[in-house]
Structure formats: C-alpha cells, structure tokens
C-alpha cells in the first residue's frame, strides 16, 4: 500500500535510526522516492545516530587508555601482584 501523507519528524527520525518494522520501512522508503519534501527532510537527518553508537564511536576515536604511571599495591582487600592480561575492556591484575 502506498503512503500519501508526508512523514512526520518523529517518523523520519525513527526511519533514519532503523527503529521501524520492515513493512513500515518499505512503505516509508517508497514515499521518500516520490516526495521531494520528505526526501529533503530525511537528508537533513543523515548525520543522526543512536546515542549509544555515538558514545561508542567517540570512545573508539579517543584511543586506548593509558596505563597508570604507578600501580597501587592494593585495591580494596586485594594485593596487586602484577598484570595478567590487557584487552579492549580493561586490564586484569
């Protein structure tokens, strides 16, 4: 079924973020192909991204965490003997 009404800002936002069911996405995409006004509004939202993905991208671009200059001898009730491994999520001591 073809959509005749223009898309709302909320619909365009959900469309841009891929938050809609496939059938609705297809209907909206078909409307965008024949409505210059909605297509322009959708292009204005092209840089829109999920807040979690945006935070992840910023974190990834920041680079790896720097190791502390001096390790503490203890953390809580645990004595630090040395590093066991290092990965993308942290360091295991």
MINUTI-945147 format. One line per 8 residues: for each residue x, y, z of C-alpha. Coordinates in Angstrom, 2 decimals, always signed. Example, Ala and Ser with C-alpha at 12.3 -4.5 7.8 and 13.67 -1.06 7.14 Angstrom:
% MINUTI-945147
+12.30:-4.50:+7.80; +13.67:-1.06:+7.14
***
This chain:
% MINUTI-945147
+0.00:+0.00:+0.00; +1.37:+3.39:-0.96; +1.55:+6.19:+1.58; +0.10:+9.53:+0.51; +0.72:+11.67:+3.63; +4.11:+13.23:+4.27; +6.23:+11.77:+7.05; +6.39:+13.47:+10.44
+9.69:+14.46:+12.05; +9.34:+11.57:+14.53; +8.72:+9.09:+11.70; +11.72:+10.39:+9.76; +13.89:+10.13:+12.88; +12.78:+6.52:+13.53; +13.31:+5.76:+9.83; +16.86:+7.20:+9.93
+17.72:+5.19:+13.04; +16.22:+1.97:+11.61; +13.80:+1.64:+14.51; +10.75:+0.61:+12.46; +9.44:-2.78:+11.31; +10.46:-3.84:+7.81; +6.98:-3.38:+6.32; +6.75:+0.23:+7.53
+10.33:+0.94:+6.42; +9.47:-0.23:+2.90; +6.31:+1.92:+2.85; +8.23:+5.00:+4.00; +11.07:+4.36:+1.57; +8.57:+4.21:-1.29; +7.09:+7.54:-0.17; +10.54:+9.14:+0.08
+11.26:+8.14:-3.53; +8.35:+10.21:-4.84; +8.15:+13.10:-2.32; +10.89:+15.70:-2.71; +9.89:+17.49:+0.51; +10.21:+14.36:+2.66; +13.41:+13.35:+0.89; +14.96:+16.73:+1.75
+13.83:+16.41:+5.37; +15.32:+12.90:+5.52; +18.65:+14.13:+4.13; +18.77:+16.71:+6.93; +18.74:+13.79:+9.39; +21.51:+11.76:+7.68; +24.03:+12.55:+10.42; +21.61:+11.38:+13.10
+22.83:+8.42:+15.08; +21.81:+6.34:+18.05; +23.20:+7.97:+21.25; +24.84:+4.72:+22.34; +26.56:+4.29:+18.97; +27.69:+7.91:+19.06; +29.24:+7.43:+22.50; +30.94:+4.23:+21.32
+32.38:+5.98:+18.25; +33.72:+8.84:+20.39; +35.28:+6.34:+22.79; +36.87:+4.39:+19.95; +38.29:+7.56:+18.40; +39.77:+8.63:+21.74; +42.29:+5.79:+21.56; +43.43:+3.30:+24.17
+43.54:+4.15:+27.84; +46.95:+4.96:+29.20; +48.34:+2.72:+31.92; +48.78:+4.49:+35.25; +52.36:+5.58:+35.95; +52.41:+3.77:+39.30; +50.17:+0.84:+40.16; +48.70:+0.74:+43.65
+49.87:-2.03:+45.98; +46.31:-2.86:+47.00; +42.77:-2.41:+45.70; +40.20:-2.97:+48.41; +41.19:-6.11:+50.24; +43.29:-7.41:+47.34; +47.05:-7.23:+46.88; +48.18:-6.38:+43.33
+50.91:-8.78:+42.23; +51.05:-7.87:+38.54; +49.18:-7.76:+35.28; +47.68:-10.94:+33.82; +46.22:-9.56:+30.61; +45.06:-6.47:+28.76; +42.17:-6.08:+26.35; +39.67:-3.68:+24.86
+37.63:-3.54:+28.05; +40.39:-3.18:+30.61; +43.32:-4.75:+32.41; +43.25:-7.88:+34.58; +45.64:-7.95:+37.55
***
